[in-house]
Amino acid sequence: MPGPQCPFCGNDPYEYVDIGVGMERVAVTCCELGIEYFHPDERDTITISRGTLGSFAAVFSAMRTLGMSPDIEFD
């Protein structure tokens, strides 16, 4: 049976550590959107560069999927 898969990058989102009797999930380490999806934290701010995903439409769609509203700031 395959493990969990991030809906944004397609990778296994977790880092595992051997605890002596098997592997245990200890952290979410995939993409920025995957971290917010698997371990949401209201205090987090996600910065997405233009090259992170294929287009801004994909970024906004992913953020709406997470229930987030994008605040756009240009430097």
N, C-alpha and C positions, 0 to 999 in steps of 0.2 A: 504494500500500500504506500503510495507516494506521500511525502510529508507536506506541510503547508507550503503555499506558494503565494508570493506577493502579487496582488492584482496589477501593480504598476510596473515592476521590473522583471517579474517572472521567476525570481530567485527564492530560495528558502530564506525566510526573513530572520531566522534565529541563529545565534551562535551557541554552540553546545560545549559543555564541560563534562568530563568523565568524573562521576562522583563515587566510583568504586563498584557500584552495582548497576551501572548503565549511564547513559548520557542524559543530561538535564539541560533544558533551555535556560540560558542565563541573561541573554540580551537580544534585542532586535537590532540587526546590523545591516539591513538592506538599504534601499534608497530612502531619501528624506520623506517622501510621501508614504512609503511603507512603514517607516518608524511611527509616523503620526497615526496611521491606520491601525497598526497592531498595538501601539502603546500611546494612546492619546494623552496629552497633557495640555491643559488650557493655558499654561504659562509659556509654552513653546511658541516661537516665531519661526516660520519656515521661509527660507530664502531660496528662491528657485531662479537659477540663471537661465538665460535664453537658450542655452545649449542642452539643458537637462532633459527636456522632452522635445518631441518633434515640432510642436507648435504651441502657441499660447492657448489655442482652443483646447488642446489636450490637457494643458495645465489647469485651466478653469474647470473643465469637465471633471478632472480628478479631484479638485478641491471641492466641487459641489457634491461629489460622491461621498467625500468625508464629512460633509455638513459644514464646510468652512466657507467663509466669504472672503474673496481675495481683496487685500488692500495693496494697491499698486503704488510703489515709490520708485521714482527714477532718480538716479544719482547724477 
